[in-house]
Amino acid sequence: MGKAAKPYRVGRARTGLGLFATAPIGKRALVIEYKGRRIPTKLAQEIEKRRANKYLFEINGRWTIDGSSRRNLARYVNHACDPNTEAELIRGRMMFRAVKAIVPGDEITIDYGEDYIDLYFGKTGCLCATCKPRARKPRAQATK
């Protein structure tokens, strides 16, 4: 018997690569673990000041996860101001839990927080679907 298939895949998103559901994911279900080596939060803050690593996830005042390894598939979860997952620390592991039902094809998203957006998005600001809806063609004017 092999491992059960994961309910997600990495794919092309509007802002680069993203993580997408391949099977239904129920509300409150654990989706994926944010993995990586633990580094002292003080060191992570120094790295962040240099903008040298976008994949730092602070667990607490003492420890931060360096999720930059490509084996950490949770690094592909993109930001959304109206996300479908949230981070939850469970017995020392950072897990992303669904806050609403996710259907196949949906991008799996989380709110990165204002500090991250200010530091890494800069002048462009947030580009999530809520903040930057796709450009739509104007409706044809009705003739009288």
DSSP file (Angstrom, degrees, kcal/mol; ACC not computed):
  #  RESIDUE AA STRUCTURE BP1 BP2  ACC     N-H-->O    O-->H-N    N-H-->O    O-->H-N    TCO  KAPPA ALPHA  PHI   PSI    X-CA   Y-CA   Z-CA
    1    1 A M              0   0    0      0, 0.0     2,-0.1     0, 0.0     3,-0.1   0.000 360.0 360.0 360.0 132.6    0.0    0.0    0.0
    2    2 A G        -     0   0    0      1,-0.2     2,-0.1     3,-0.0     3,-0.1  -0.358 360.0 -72.7 -93.4 178.4    1.3    3.5   -0.9
    3    3 A K        -     0   0    0     -2,-0.1    -1,-0.2     1,-0.1     2,-0.1  -0.387  56.2 -99.6 -68.8 149.2    0.7    6.8    0.7
    4    4 A A        -     0   0    0      1,-0.1    -1,-0.1    -3,-0.1     2,-0.1  -0.422  47.1 -98.1 -66.3 145.2   -2.8    8.3    0.2
    5    5 A A        -     0   0    0     -2,-0.1    -1,-0.1     1,-0.1    -3,-0.0  -0.380  38.5-114.9 -65.6 141.5   -2.8   11.0   -2.4
    6    6 A K        -     0   0    0      2,-0.1    -1,-0.1     1,-0.1    -3,-0.0  -0.506  17.0-126.9 -75.8 146.9   -2.6   14.6   -1.1
    7    7 A P  S    S+     0   0    0      0, 0.0    15,-1.9     0, 0.0    16,-1.0   0.074  85.8  53.3 -84.8  28.8   -5.7   16.7   -1.7
    8    8 A Y  E     -A   21   0A   0     13,-0.3     2,-0.3    14,-0.2    13,-0.2  -0.964  58.2-163.8-153.2 166.2   -3.6   19.5   -3.4
    9    9 A R  E     -A   20   0A   0     11,-2.1    11,-3.1    -2,-0.3     2,-0.4  -0.979  29.5-109.4-149.3 155.0   -1.0   20.2   -6.1
   10   10 A V  E     +A   19   0A   0     -2,-0.3     2,-0.3     9,-0.2     9,-0.2  -0.731  52.4 151.4 -84.6 136.0    1.4   23.0   -7.0
   11   11 A G  E     -A   18   0A   0      7,-2.6     7,-3.0    -2,-0.4     2,-0.3  -0.927  49.3 -64.2-154.9 177.4    0.3   24.9  -10.1
   12   12 A R  E     -A   17   0A   0     -2,-0.3     5,-0.2     5,-0.2     2,-0.2  -0.551  51.8-176.4 -73.9 127.3    0.4   28.2  -11.9
   13   13 A A  E >   -A   16   0A   0      3,-4.2     3,-1.3    -2,-0.3     5,-0.0  -0.673  42.9 -98.4-116.0 172.8   -1.4   31.0  -10.0
   14   14 A R  T 3  S+     0   0    0      1,-0.3     3,-0.1    -2,-0.2    -2,-0.0   0.803 125.3  38.2 -61.1 -29.1   -2.1   34.6  -10.9
   15   15 A T  T 3  S-     0   0    0      1,-0.1     2,-0.4     2,-0.0    -1,-0.3   0.124 131.9 -74.3-111.3  20.4    0.9   35.7   -8.8
   16   16 A G  E <  S-A   13   0A   0     -3,-1.3    -3,-4.2    62,-0.0     2,-0.3  -0.993  95.9  -0.3 128.4-133.4    3.3   32.9   -9.6
   17   17 A L  E     +A   12   0A   0     -2,-0.4     2,-0.3    -5,-0.2    -5,-0.2  -0.691  68.5 173.1 -92.1 150.2    3.1   29.4   -8.3
   18   18 A G  E     -A   11   0A   0     -7,-3.0    -7,-2.6    -2,-0.3     2,-0.5  -0.895  34.1-105.8-145.4 174.2    0.3   28.4   -5.9
   19   19 A L  E     -AB  10 108A   0     57,-0.8    89,-3.5    89,-0.5     2,-0.4  -0.933  36.9-168.8-109.1 129.5   -1.2   25.4   -4.1
   20   20 A F  E     -AB   9 107A   0    -11,-3.1   -11,-2.1    -2,-0.5    87,-0.2  -0.926  24.0-112.4-124.1 142.4   -4.6   24.1   -5.5
   21   21 A A  E     -A    8   0A   0     85,-2.8    84,-3.0    -2,-0.4   -13,-0.3  -0.486  25.0-179.7 -70.2 137.9   -7.1   21.7   -4.2
   22   22 A T  S    S+     0   0    0    -15,-1.9   -14,-0.2    82,-0.2    -1,-0.1   0.425  74.2  26.7-112.6  -7.3   -7.4   18.4   -6.2
   23   23 A A  S    S-     0   0    0    -16,-1.0    -1,-0.2    80,-0.1    82,-0.1  -0.958 102.5 -77.1-146.8 159.2  -10.1   17.0   -3.9
   24   24 A P        -     0   0    0      0, 0.0     2,-0.5     0, 0.0    79,-0.2  -0.361  41.4-160.4 -61.2 139.6  -12.8   18.5   -1.7
   25   25 A I  B     -C  102   0B   0     77,-2.7    77,-2.9    75,-0.0     3,-0.1  -0.986  15.4-134.5-123.9 118.4  -11.4   19.7    1.7
   26   26 A G    >   -     0   0    0     -2,-0.5     3,-2.0    75,-0.2    72,-0.3  -0.303  30.7 -87.1 -74.5 154.5  -14.0   20.2    4.4
   27   27 A K  T 3  S+     0   0    0      1,-0.3    72,-0.2    72,-0.1    -1,-0.1  -0.365 116.0  17.3 -57.5 136.0  -14.3   23.1    6.7
   28   28 A R  T 3  S+     0   0    0     70,-2.4    -1,-0.3     1,-0.3     2,-0.2   0.347  93.5 137.2  78.3  -1.3  -12.0   22.7    9.8
   29   29 A A    <   -     0   0    0     -3,-2.0    69,-2.7    68,-0.1     2,-0.4  -0.486  62.5-113.1 -73.7 143.5   -9.9   20.0    8.1
   30   30 A L  E     -D   97   0C   0     67,-0.2    67,-0.2     1,-0.2     3,-0.1  -0.646  37.1-179.8 -72.8 130.4   -6.1   20.1    8.4
   31   31 A V  E     -     0   0C   0     65,-3.3     2,-0.3    -2,-0.4    -1,-0.2   0.885  51.8 -19.8-100.9 -53.6   -4.8   20.8    4.9
   32   32 A I  E     -D   96   0C   0     64,-1.0    64,-2.8    42,-0.0     2,-0.4  -0.993  54.7-118.6-159.4 152.2   -1.0   20.9    5.1
   33   33 A E  E     -D   95   0C   0     -2,-0.3     2,-0.8    62,-0.2    41,-0.5  -0.820  22.8-132.0 -97.5 137.1    1.9   21.4    7.5
   34   34 A Y  E     -D   94   0C   0     60,-3.0    60,-0.5    -2,-0.4     2,-0.3  -0.803  39.3-170.5 -85.7 110.3    4.4   24.3    7.1
   35   35 A K        +     0   0    0     -2,-0.8     2,-0.3    32,-0.1    34,-0.2  -0.683  23.5 103.8-109.8 156.1    7.7   22.5    7.4
   36   36 A G        -     0   0    0     -2,-0.3    31,-0.2    31,-0.1     2,-0.1  -0.870  67.1 -54.9 158.4 174.8   11.3   23.6    7.7
   37   37 A R  E     -F   66   0D   0     29,-0.9    29,-3.0    -2,-0.3     2,-0.4  -0.473  53.4-119.7 -75.9 148.5   14.2   24.0   10.1
   38   38 A R  E     +F   65   0D   0     27,-0.2    27,-0.2    -2,-0.1    -1,-0.1  -0.740  33.6 179.6 -89.7 133.9   13.6   26.0   13.2
   39   39 A I  E     -F   64   0D   0     25,-2.9    25,-2.4    -2,-0.4     2,-0.0  -0.920  40.1 -86.0-127.2 156.1   15.8   29.0   13.7
   40   40 A P  E  >  -F   63   0D   0      0, 0.0     4,-2.1     0, 0.0     3,-0.5  -0.376  34.5-129.4 -60.9 138.4   15.8   31.6   16.6
   41   41 A T  H  > S+     0   0    0     21,-2.2     4,-2.4     1,-0.2     5,-0.2   0.842 108.3  60.3 -58.8 -34.6   13.2   34.3   16.0
   42   42 A K  H  > S+     0   0    0     20,-0.3     4,-1.5     1,-0.2    -1,-0.2   0.919 107.1  45.2 -60.1 -43.4   15.9   36.9   16.6
   43   43 A L  H  > S+     0   0    0     -3,-0.5     4,-2.3     1,-0.2    -2,-0.2   0.903 110.4  54.6 -65.0 -41.7   18.0   35.5   13.7
   44   44 A A  H  X S+     0   0    0     -4,-2.1     4,-2.7     1,-0.2    -2,-0.2   0.883 105.4  53.1 -59.9 -39.3   14.8   35.4   11.5
   45   45 A Q  H  X S+     0   0    0     -4,-2.4     4,-1.9     2,-0.2    -1,-0.2   0.875 108.5  49.8 -64.9 -37.3   14.2   39.1   12.2
   46   46 A E  H  X S+     0   0    0     -4,-1.5     4,-1.1     2,-0.2    -2,-0.2   0.912 112.3  47.4 -65.8 -42.4   17.7   39.9   11.1
   47   47 A I  H  <>S+     0   0    0     -4,-2.3     5,-1.9     1,-0.2     3,-0.5   0.910 110.1  53.4 -63.6 -42.5   17.2   37.9    7.9
   48   48 A E  H ><5S+     0   0    0     -4,-2.7     3,-1.3     1,-0.2    -1,-0.2   0.867 101.5  58.8 -62.1 -38.2   13.8   39.6    7.3
   49   49 A K  H 3<5S+     0   0    0     -4,-1.9    -1,-0.2     1,-0.3    -2,-0.2   0.850 108.9  45.3 -59.4 -34.2   15.4   43.1    7.6
   50   50 A R  T 3<5S-     0   0    0     -4,-1.1    -1,-0.3    -3,-0.5    -2,-0.2   0.503 107.6-131.0 -84.9  -4.7   17.6   42.1    4.7
   51   51 A R  T < 5 +     0   0    0     -3,-1.3    -3,-0.2    -4,-0.4     3,-0.1   0.863  63.2 139.2  54.5  38.6   14.6   40.7    2.8
   52   52 A A      < +     0   0    0     -5,-1.9     2,-0.3     1,-0.2    -4,-0.1   0.584  62.8  31.2 -88.8 -11.3   16.8   37.6    2.2
   53   53 A N        -     0   0    0     -6,-0.3     3,-0.5    -9,-0.1    -1,-0.2  -0.891  50.6-175.2-153.8 115.9   14.0   35.0    2.9
   54   54 A K  S    S+     0   0    0     -2,-0.3    -1,-0.1     1,-0.2    66,-0.0   0.459  78.2  72.7 -87.2  -1.6   10.3   35.3    2.2
   55   55 A Y        +     0   0    0      2,-0.0    12,-2.8     0, 0.0     2,-0.5  -0.025  61.2 127.0-109.3  30.4    9.5   31.9    3.7
   56   56 A L  E     -G   66   0D   0     -3,-0.5     2,-0.5    10,-0.2    10,-0.2  -0.757  35.6-171.3 -89.5 130.6    9.9   32.6    7.4
   57   57 A F  E     -G   65   0D   0      8,-2.5     8,-3.1    -2,-0.5     2,-0.3  -0.941  17.2-139.9-126.4 107.9    7.0   31.7    9.7
   58   58 A E  E     -G   64   0D   0     -2,-0.5     6,-0.3     6,-0.3     3,-0.1  -0.508  19.8-179.2 -72.6 125.5    7.2   32.9   13.2
   59   59 A I        -     0   0    0      4,-2.0     2,-0.3     1,-0.3     5,-0.2   0.872  66.4 -36.0 -86.7 -46.2    5.9   30.3   15.8
   60   60 A N  S    S-     0   0    0      3,-2.0    -1,-0.3     0, 0.0   -19,-0.1  -0.881  79.4 -67.0-160.5-172.5    6.5   32.4   18.9
   61   61 A G  S    S+     0   0    0     -2,-0.3   -19,-0.2     1,-0.2     3,-0.1   0.659 130.6  39.1 -64.4 -15.3    9.0   35.0   20.3
   62   62 A R  S    S+     0   0    0      1,-0.2   -21,-2.2   -21,-0.1     2,-0.3   0.806 114.8  40.2-103.5 -37.8   11.7   32.3   20.5
   63   63 A W  E     -F   40   0D   0    -23,-0.3    -4,-2.0   -22,-0.1    -3,-2.0  -0.899  50.7-177.0-126.4 147.1   11.3   30.2   17.3
   64   64 A T  E     -FG  39  58D   0    -25,-2.4   -25,-2.9    -2,-0.3     2,-0.5  -0.984  26.0-126.1-134.5 143.6   10.6   30.7   13.6
   65   65 A I  E     -FG  38  57D   0     -8,-3.1    -8,-2.5    -2,-0.3     2,-1.0  -0.809  11.8-148.6 -91.6 128.4   10.3   28.1   10.8
   66   66 A D  E     +FG  37  56D   0    -29,-3.0   -29,-0.9    -2,-0.5     3,-0.4  -0.839  21.9 175.6 -93.3  99.3   12.5   28.6    7.8
   67   67 A G        +     0   0    0    -12,-2.8     8,-0.1    -2,-1.0     5,-0.1   0.043  39.7 115.9 -95.1  26.0   10.2   27.1    5.1
   68   68 A S        +     0   0    0    -13,-0.1    -1,-0.2     3,-0.1     2,-0.1   0.661  43.6 106.7 -73.4 -15.2   12.4   28.0    2.1
   69   69 A S  S >  S-     0   0    0     -3,-0.4     3,-1.8   -34,-0.2     6,-0.2  -0.400  73.0-134.6 -64.1 137.0   13.0   24.3    1.2
   70   70 A R  T 3  S+     0   0    0      1,-0.3    -1,-0.2    -2,-0.1    -2,-0.0   0.658 103.6  70.8 -68.2 -13.7   11.1   23.3   -1.9
   71   71 A R  T 3  S+     0   0    0      1,-0.1     2,-1.4     2,-0.1    -1,-0.3   0.684  78.8  85.7 -72.9 -16.7   10.1   20.1   -0.1
   72   72 A N    X   -     0   0    0     -3,-1.8     3,-1.8     1,-0.2     4,-0.2  -0.686  60.0-178.8 -84.0  88.9    7.9   22.4    2.0
   73   73 A L  G >  S+     0   0    0     -2,-1.4     3,-1.7     1,-0.3    -1,-0.2   0.733  73.2  72.9 -65.4 -20.9    4.8   22.5   -0.2
   74   74 A A  G >  S+     0   0    0    -41,-0.5     3,-1.7     1,-0.3    -1,-0.3   0.695  79.1  76.3 -66.6 -16.8    3.0   24.8    2.2
   75   75 A R  G <  S+     0   0    0     -3,-1.8    -1,-0.3     1,-0.3    -2,-0.2   0.706  86.4  62.8 -64.9 -17.6    5.4   27.6    0.9
   76   76 A Y  G <  S+     0   0    0     -3,-1.7   -57,-0.8    -4,-0.2     2,-0.7   0.436  72.4 111.4 -88.3   0.5    3.2   27.7   -2.2
   77   77 A V    <   -     0   0    0     -3,-1.7    32,-0.2   -59,-0.2     2,-0.1  -0.668  63.0-148.1 -74.9 115.3    0.1   28.8   -0.3
   78   78 A N  E     -h  109   0E   0     30,-0.9    32,-2.1    -2,-0.7     2,-0.2  -0.332  15.2 -93.6 -85.7 166.5   -0.4   32.3   -1.5
   79   79 A H  E     +h  110   0E   0     30,-0.2     2,-0.3    32,-0.1    32,-0.2  -0.480  40.4 171.5 -77.4 145.4   -1.8   35.3    0.4
   80   80 A A        -     0   0    0     30,-1.3    29,-0.0    -2,-0.2    32,-0.0  -0.958  34.7-142.2-148.7 141.6   -5.4   36.4    0.2
   81   81 A C  S    S+     0   0    0     -2,-0.3    30,-0.1     1,-0.3    -1,-0.1   0.739 110.5  39.8 -72.7 -21.9   -7.2   39.0    2.3
   82   82 A D  S    S-     0   0    0     28,-0.1    -1,-0.3    -3,-0.0    27,-0.1  -0.679  94.6-176.7-121.4  73.7  -10.2   36.6    2.3
   83   83 A P        -     0   0    0      0, 0.0    27,-0.2     0, 0.0    25,-0.1  -0.173  32.9-145.7 -76.3 164.1   -8.3   33.3    2.8
   84   84 A N  S    S+     0   0    0     25,-0.5    15,-2.3    23,-0.1    16,-0.9   0.387  83.2  43.0-107.1   1.5   -9.7   29.8    3.0
   85   85 A T  E     -E   98   0C   0     24,-1.3    26,-0.5    13,-0.3     2,-0.3  -0.935  62.8-159.6-136.0 164.8   -7.2   28.5    5.5
   86   86 A E  E     -E   97   0C   0     11,-2.2    11,-3.0    -2,-0.3     2,-0.3  -0.969  27.5-106.3-139.2 156.2   -5.6   29.8    8.7
   87   87 A A  E     +E   96   0C   0     -2,-0.3     2,-0.4     9,-0.2     9,-0.2  -0.609  35.7 179.9 -84.1 141.6   -2.4   28.8   10.6
   88   88 A E  E     -E   95   0C   0      7,-2.8     7,-2.9    -2,-0.3     2,-0.7  -0.979  24.5-136.5-144.7 128.3   -2.7   26.8   13.8
   89   89 A L  E     -E   94   0C   0     -2,-0.4     2,-0.5     5,-0.2     5,-0.2  -0.762  26.4-178.9 -86.6 118.0    0.1   25.6   16.1
   90   90 A I  E >   -E   93   0C   0      3,-3.1     3,-2.0    -2,-0.7    -2,-0.0  -0.956  67.8 -30.4-124.3 111.9   -0.7   22.0   17.1
   91   91 A R  T 3  S-     0   0    0     -2,-0.5    -1,-0.1     1,-0.3     3,-0.1   0.884 126.6 -45.5  47.2  47.4    1.8   20.2   19.4
   92   92 A G  T 3  S+     0   0    0      1,-0.2     2,-0.4   -33,-0.0    -1,-0.3   0.440 117.9 110.6  81.9   0.0    4.7   22.3   18.0
   93   93 A R  E <   - E   0  90C   0     -3,-2.0    -3,-3.1   -58,-0.0     2,-0.8  -0.915  65.8-133.0-110.8 134.6    3.8   21.8   14.4
   94   94 A M  E     -DE  34  89C   0    -60,-0.5   -60,-3.0    -2,-0.4     2,-0.3  -0.765  33.9-180.0 -88.2 113.4    2.4   24.7   12.2
   95   95 A M  E     -DE  33  88C   0     -7,-2.9    -7,-2.8    -2,-0.8     2,-0.5  -0.842  26.7-135.3-114.6 149.0   -0.6   23.4   10.4
   96   96 A F  E     -DE  32  87C   0    -64,-2.8   -65,-3.3    -2,-0.3   -64,-1.0  -0.927  25.2-165.9-102.7 125.2   -2.9   25.2    7.9
   97   97 A R  E     -DE  30  86C   0    -11,-3.0   -11,-2.2    -2,-0.5   -67,-0.2  -0.905  24.1-111.8-114.2 137.7   -6.6   24.5    8.7
   98   98 A A  E     - E   0  85C   0    -69,-2.7   -70,-2.4    -2,-0.4   -13,-0.3  -0.473  22.0-170.4 -67.7 131.8   -9.5   25.1    6.3
   99   99 A V  S    S+     0   0    0    -15,-2.3     2,-0.3    -2,-0.2   -14,-0.2   0.476  77.2  15.4 -99.4  -6.4  -11.8   27.9    7.5
  100  100 A K  S    S-     0   0    0    -16,-0.9    -1,-0.2   -74,-0.1   -72,-0.1  -0.964 101.7 -74.5-154.6 163.6  -14.3   27.1    4.8
  101  101 A A        -     0   0    0     -2,-0.3     2,-0.5   -74,-0.1   -75,-0.2  -0.386  44.8-153.4 -63.8 139.2  -15.0   24.3    2.4
  102  102 A I  B     -C   25   0B   0    -77,-2.9   -77,-2.7    -2,-0.1     3,-0.1  -0.969   5.9-154.5-118.9 128.7  -12.5   24.2   -0.4
  103  103 A V    >   -     0   0    0     -2,-0.5     3,-2.4   -79,-0.2   -82,-0.3  -0.679  36.6 -79.3-102.0 156.5  -13.5   22.6   -3.7
  104  104 A P  T 3  S+     0   0    0      0, 0.0   -82,-0.2     0, 0.0    -1,-0.1  -0.251 119.2  28.3 -53.5 134.9  -11.2   21.0   -6.3
  105  105 A G  T 3  S+     0   0    0    -84,-3.0     2,-0.1     1,-0.4   -83,-0.1   0.091  89.5 124.9  98.6 -21.7   -9.6   23.7   -8.4
  106  106 A D    <   -     0   0    0     -3,-2.4   -85,-2.8   -86,-0.1    -1,-0.4  -0.443  65.2-119.0 -68.6 142.0   -9.7   26.4   -5.7
  107  107 A E  E     -B   20   0A   0    -87,-0.2     2,-0.5    -2,-0.1   -87,-0.3  -0.668  25.0-126.1 -77.8 137.4   -6.4   28.0   -4.8
  108  108 A I  E     +B   19   0A   0    -89,-3.5   -30,-0.9    -2,-0.3   -89,-0.5  -0.758  40.7 177.2 -86.4 125.6   -5.4   27.3   -1.1
  109  109 A T  E     -h   78   0E   0     -2,-0.5   -24,-1.3   -32,-0.2   -25,-0.5  -0.868  21.2-170.9-133.6 160.9   -4.7   30.7    0.5
  110  110 A I  E     -h   79   0E   0    -32,-2.1   -30,-1.3    -2,-0.3     2,-0.7  -0.971  35.4-105.7-145.1 154.7   -3.9   32.2    3.9
  111  111 A D        -     0   0    0    -26,-0.5   -24,-0.2    -2,-0.3   -30,-0.1  -0.774  25.8-163.9 -85.2 115.7   -3.7   35.8    5.2
  112  112 A Y        -     0   0    0     -2,-0.7     4,-0.3     1,-0.1    -1,-0.2   0.728  40.2-118.6 -72.7 -22.3    0.1   36.7    5.5
  113  113 A G     >  -     0   0    0      1,-0.1     4,-2.0     2,-0.1     3,-0.2  -0.028  23.8 -80.6  97.2 155.7   -0.6   39.7    7.7
  114  114 A E  H  > S+     0   0    0      1,-0.2     4,-2.9     2,-0.2     5,-0.2   0.859 123.2  57.5 -62.7 -39.6    0.0   43.4    7.3
  115  115 A D  H  > S+     0   0    0      1,-0.2     4,-2.3     2,-0.2    -1,-0.2   0.925 109.4  45.4 -59.8 -44.6    3.7   43.3    8.3
  116  116 A Y  H  >>S+     0   0    0     -4,-0.3     4,-3.1     2,-0.2     5,-0.6   0.928 113.3  49.9 -63.8 -45.8    4.5   40.8    5.5
  117  117 A I  I  X>S+     0   0    0     -4,-2.0     4,-1.9     1,-0.2     5,-1.0   0.925 112.7  46.9 -60.9 -45.2    2.5   42.8    2.9
  118  118 A D  I  <5S+     0   0    0     -4,-2.9     4,-0.4     3,-0.2    -1,-0.2   0.910 117.8  42.8 -61.9 -42.4    4.2   46.0    3.9
  119  119 A L  I  <5S+     0   0    0     -4,-2.3    -2,-0.2    -5,-0.2    -1,-0.2   0.916 129.6  20.7 -72.7 -45.2    7.7   44.4    3.8
  120  120 A Y  I  <5S+     0   0    0     -4,-3.1    -3,-0.2    -5,-0.2    -2,-0.2   0.735 124.8  46.0-103.4 -25.2    7.5   42.3    0.7
  121  121 A F  I >X<S+     0   0    0     -4,-1.9     3,-1.2    -5,-0.6     4,-0.6   0.751  80.4 167.0 -90.7 -25.0    4.7   43.7   -1.5
  122  122 A G  G >4< -     0   0    0     -5,-1.0     3,-1.0    -4,-0.4    -1,-0.2  -0.134  63.7  -5.8  54.6-136.8    5.8   47.3   -1.1
  123  123 A K  G 34 S+     0   0    0      1,-0.3    -1,-0.2     2,-0.1    -2,-0.1   0.777 129.7  62.7 -65.2 -29.3    4.3   49.9   -3.4
  124  124 A T  G <4 S-     0   0    0     -3,-1.2    -1,-0.3     1,-0.1    -2,-0.2   0.804  90.2-166.3 -69.1 -26.3    2.4   47.4   -5.4
  125  125 A G    <<  -     0   0    0     -3,-1.0     2,-0.1    -4,-0.6    -1,-0.1  -0.176  42.4 -13.5  70.6-168.1    0.4   46.3   -2.4
  126  126 A C        -     0   0    0      1,-0.1   -46,-0.0    -4,-0.0    -9,-0.0  -0.426  49.4-173.5 -70.9 137.8   -1.8   43.3   -2.2
  127  127 A L        +     0   0    0     -2,-0.1    -1,-0.1     4,-0.1    -2,-0.0   0.148  38.2 132.6-114.9  16.5   -2.5   41.5   -5.5
  128  128 A C  S  > S-     0   0    0      1,-0.1     4,-3.0     3,-0.0     3,-0.2  -0.158  73.8-101.8 -67.6 166.5   -5.0   38.9   -4.2
  129  129 A A  T  4 S+     0   0    0      1,-0.2    -1,-0.1     2,-0.2     5,-0.1   0.801 121.9  53.0 -60.4 -30.8   -8.3   38.3   -5.9
  130  130 A T  T  4 S+     0   0    0      1,-0.1    -1,-0.2     2,-0.1   -50,-0.0   0.907 118.9  33.1 -70.6 -41.7  -10.2   40.3   -3.4
  131  131 A C  T  4 S+     0   0    0      1,-0.2    -2,-0.2    -3,-0.2    -1,-0.1   0.798 129.6  31.6 -86.8 -30.4   -7.9   43.4   -3.7
  132  132 A K  S  < S-     0   0    0     -4,-3.0    -1,-0.2     3,-0.0    -2,-0.1  -0.616  79.0-166.7-130.5  70.0   -7.0   43.2   -7.4
  133  133 A P        -     0   0    0      0, 0.0     3,-0.1     0, 0.0    -3,-0.1  -0.192  38.4 -87.0 -59.6 152.4  -10.0   41.6   -9.3
  134  134 A R        -     0   0    0      1,-0.1     2,-0.2    -5,-0.1    -5,-0.0  -0.273  51.8 -97.6 -58.3 142.2   -9.3   40.5  -12.8
  135  135 A A        -     0   0    0     -3,-0.1     2,-0.4     1,-0.0    -1,-0.1  -0.434  44.7-156.0 -63.8 129.6   -9.8   43.2  -15.3
  136  136 A R        -     0   0    0     -2,-0.2     3,-0.1    -3,-0.1    -1,-0.0  -0.835  19.4-110.0-110.0 148.0  -13.2   42.9  -16.8
  137  137 A K        -     0   0    0     -2,-0.4     3,-0.1     1,-0.1     2,-0.0  -0.532  43.9-105.6 -70.4 138.6  -14.3   44.1  -20.2
  138  138 A P        -     0   0    0      0, 0.0    -1,-0.1     0, 0.0     2,-0.1  -0.371  39.0-104.8 -65.2 145.4  -16.7   47.0  -19.8
  139  139 A R        -     0   0    0      1,-0.1     2,-0.1    -3,-0.1     3,-0.0  -0.401  39.9-100.2 -68.5 146.3  -20.4   46.1  -20.5
  140  140 A A        -     0   0    0      1,-0.1     2,-0.2    -2,-0.1    -1,-0.1  -0.436  41.5-109.1 -65.7 138.9  -21.8   47.3  -23.8
  141  141 A Q        -     0   0    0     -2,-0.1     2,-0.3     1,-0.1    -1,-0.1  -0.506  31.4-120.1 -70.9 133.9  -23.8   50.5  -23.4
  142  142 A A        -     0   0    0     -2,-0.2     2,-0.3    -3,-0.0    -1,-0.1  -0.561  26.2-134.5 -73.4 136.6  -27.5   49.8  -23.9
  143  143 A T              0   0    0     -2,-0.3    -1,-0.0     1,-0.1     0, 0.0  -0.718 360.0 360.0 -93.9 144.7  -28.9   51.8  -26.8
  144  144 A K              0   0    0     -2,-0.3    -1,-0.1     0, 0.0    -2,-0.0   0.429 360.0 360.0-100.7 360.0  -32.2   53.7  -26.4
